[in-house]
Amino acid sequence: MLDLTQMRRDYKQSTLDENEVFSQPLEQFEKWFTEALNSKIIEPNAMLLATVNKESIPSVRAVLLKIFDERGFVFFTNYNSDKAQDIAVNPNVALEFLWLDLERQIRITGRAEKISTAESLKYFLSRSRDSRIGAWVSDQSQVINSRQALAMQIAKMKAKFAKGEIPLPDFWGGFRVIPEKIEFWQGRENRLHDRLLYTKKGSDWVISRLAP
Ligand SMILES: Cc1cc2nc3c(=O)[nH]c(=O)nc-3n(C[C@H](O)[C@H](O)[C@H](O)COP(=O)(O)O)c2cc1C
């Protein structure tokens, strides 16, 4: 087997100081997100979403952040998918952005709720025709017979929606994760990293430093 025990990289790029961060975590998120965008890392809006199902078994998968503001973090998906079924029984979720090029991670915990149909429609209509067809075609998380079966389904939907607008499927839309905790992690030398945790207390956010 490969020996990984000597794999080691010291994180030295930056620091995170409570005197320099914004008092509002969404402002701090926007700052770091802009830096991730400018650093040209691939898909900085890819985030891991953790859910638990009705048997308390966890799952984690990547989704794309499409909207963020002071209300929370929005991704789009199939409302019949495993993740959506998990959220229906337990809306407590966690998100993780891992930006290793910047030696940073952001961890978010909160509650997920469906956004309004109007909000989902607005985003859906901004997608390409093929992406909209894709939403109709995929019975996400279900077992399918073959790739060919998917191709046939695509052809069927393309014919069905050959003319006019492609409507928003009622089984597709956004979830907003309303944050309760947001941790900003900056790698430091000798594993003595900076961790600043914002915790929601009423309508305020309290900042604490966590041991690395
Ligand atoms: C970089 C990346 C971005 C993804 N973005 C989304 C997304 O925004 N929405 C989505 O439903 N699935 C997305 N996926 C696919 C999911 O990771 C997952 O395979 C799918 O949603 C089914 O998950 P589930 O069976 O747990 O519901 C993405 C995958 C990757 C690797």
The ligand as an SDF file (V2000), in Angstrom:
LIG
                    3D

 31 33  0  0  0  0  0  0  0  0999 V2000
  -19.1840   20.0800   -9.1520 C   0  0  0  0  0  0  0  0  0  0  0  0
  -20.5600   19.4510   -9.0490 C   0  0  0  0  0  0  0  0  0  0  0  0
  -21.6680   20.2620   -9.0210 C   0  0  0  0  0  0  0  0  0  0  0  0
  -22.9470   19.7160   -8.9140 C   0  0  0  0  0  0  0  0  0  0  0  0
  -24.0220   20.5540   -8.8350 N   0  0  0  0  0  0  0  0  0  0  0  0
  -25.2550   20.0390   -8.6370 C   0  0  0  0  0  0  0  0  0  0  0  0
  -26.3690   20.9030   -8.4220 C   0  0  0  0  0  0  0  0  0  0  0  0
  -26.2610   22.1340   -8.3910 O   0  0  0  0  0  0  0  0  0  0  0  0
  -27.5800   20.3200   -8.2330 N   0  0  0  0  0  0  0  0  0  0  0  0
  -27.7510   18.9640   -8.2260 C   0  0  0  0  0  0  0  0  0  0  0  0
  -28.8770   18.5010   -8.0450 O   0  0  0  0  0  0  0  0  0  0  0  0
  -26.7070   18.1250   -8.3930 N   0  0  0  0  0  0  0  0  0  0  0  0
  -25.4650   18.6290   -8.5910 C   0  0  0  0  0  0  0  0  0  0  0  0
  -24.3890   17.7840   -8.7520 N   0  0  0  0  0  0  0  0  0  0  0  0
  -24.6270   16.3210   -8.6870 C   0  0  0  0  0  0  0  0  0  0  0  0
  -24.7160   15.8890   -7.2020 C   0  0  0  0  0  0  0  0  0  0  0  0
  -23.4220   15.8570   -6.6230 O   0  0  0  0  0  0  0  0  0  0  0  0
  -25.4100   14.5320   -7.0200 C   0  0  0  0  0  0  0  0  0  0  0  0
  -24.7820   13.5540   -7.8050 O   0  0  0  0  0  0  0  0  0  0  0  0
  -26.8940   14.6030   -7.4020 C   0  0  0  0  0  0  0  0  0  0  0  0
  -27.5020   15.8170   -7.0340 O   0  0  0  0  0  0  0  0  0  0  0  0
  -27.6690   13.4510   -6.7540 C   0  0  0  0  0  0  0  0  0  0  0  0
  -27.5530   13.5410   -5.3550 O   0  0  0  0  0  0  0  0  0  0  0  0
  -28.5770   12.7930   -4.3670 P   0  0  0  0  0  0  0  0  0  0  0  0
  -28.8490   11.4420   -4.9900 O   0  0  0  0  0  0  0  0  0  0  0  0
  -27.8570   12.7030   -3.0690 O   0  0  0  0  0  0  0  0  0  0  0  0
  -29.8270   13.6390   -4.2880 O   0  0  0  0  0  0  0  0  0  0  0  0
  -23.1010   18.3140   -8.8590 C   0  0  0  0  0  0  0  0  0  0  0  0
  -21.9740   17.4940   -8.8800 C   0  0  0  0  0  0  0  0  0  0  0  0
  -20.7150   18.0590   -8.9700 C   0  0  0  0  0  0  0  0  0  0  0  0
  -19.4930   17.1600   -8.9550 C   0  0  0  0  0  0  0  0  0  0  0  0
  1  2  1  0
  2  3  1  0
  2 30  2  0
  3  4  2  0
  4  5  1  0
  4 28  1  0
  5  6  2  0
  6  7  1  0
  6 13  1  0
  7  8  2  0
  7  9  1  0
  9 10  1  0
 10 11  2  0
 10 12  1  0
 12 13  2  0
 13 14  1  0
 14 15  1  0
 14 28  1  0
 15 16  1  0
 16 17  1  0
 16 18  1  0
 18 19  1  0
 18 20  1  0
 20 21  1  0
 20 22  1  0
 22 23  1  0
 23 24  1  0
 24 25  2  0
 24 26  1  0
 24 27  1  0
 28 29  2  0
 29 30  1  0
 30 31  1  0
M  END
$$$$
